[in-house]
Amino acid sequence: MSERHKTVHDPWKWGWCYHNREDPRVWAPKKNSAAGFTLNFAHRQAYAILVLLLIAPIMIVLLIELLK
């Protein structure tokens, strides 16, 4: 097989979304490791964490508004 026909598995979808089924980590380093970590969206736990990260600030704002 020639070099140009080999497919290289790139775990970065759209340049920002990490999706690698072979990687057992839920949190993976970003392309620039100094920038922190990102979720591995090949894992189900990643979606649960994402939902929690989105719901938490909304719940805090709603709680503050209700206590006024």
C-alpha positions, 0 to 999 in steps of 0.5 A: 500500500502506498503512503498516500493511501494509508489513513492516519487516525486523527482523534481530533474531530473538527480540530477541537473535539477529542474522540478516541475509542482506544484511549481509556482516559475520560480527560485527555490533554489538549493539543497544546498540553499547556492549555489543560485538558479536554473530554474524550467524547468516545466515553459515555462518562464524558457526556455525563460530565458535560451535562453536569458542567452545563447544569451546575451554573444554571442551577446556581443562577436559578437558586440566586434568583429564587432567593432574592 
